[in-house]
């Protein structure tokens, strides 16, 4: 499929993933031809966004209101949690899923109907932006190469030593966990417990325990999906690079064949003249 326009570097984040490699390499050729080899090297190193990351990048750049709506609910949830406002927490918790689903619907208005797996990955990234302020900044920036996964409500499990999940997201590796900036929108701190009306406290605690258990199960499945998607993305990247090498090799082979044919023809002409 031909690319009719070579985008500026920042436009690459919203180029359809199927066209990304061709668009990126076209821009690299332009830069090299203009003598800008450092910028060409930087652009050549850009990784192709996964399809779910591309959808979120499009949404962040083309429907900022939908993204702001998700992030605003998360900000108000954290504020209500810190203040121990039980009624506000219940109201905002109900709005949380609605905000994410509305943003997902807006994304599909932009890019068309998503497959169930891509829709779920977009939903997970939007949920991470809602739950974590640093993830929110990454989403608003519109330069994701992979989706984000929040580690569930409450205290997140410890992560292994090495780059943080958000650093992995920036560098192009599939991340597994976005560490929360706060204790999570349903974590039970002393303030939230003391501000609840006593007749409801036991039921709330039981519901929170059930929710945490369910979130742990969701997190485990999300992490497994993220790891599998990371392998898929790496294989797809390797395939794209192999196709580039094959195309270059085929071009060189055609040039060599033409040179051989021309040399053979020249030799044949000389032999005929000498005979």
Secondary structure, 3 states (H helix, E strand, C coil): CCCCCCCCHHHHHHCCHHHHHHHHHHHHHHHHHCCCHHHHHHHHCCCCCCHHHHHHHHHHHHCHHHHHHHHHHHHHHHHHHHHCCHHHHHHHHHHHHHHHHHHHHHHHHHHCCCCHHHHHHHHHHHHHHHHCHHHHHHHHHCCCCCCCCECCCCCCCCCCCCCCHHHHHHHCCCCCCECCCCCCCCCCCHHHHHHCCHHHHHHHHHHHHHHHHHHHHHHHHHHHHHHHHHHHHHHHHHHHHHHHHHHHHHHHHHHHHHHHHHHHHHHHHHHHHHC
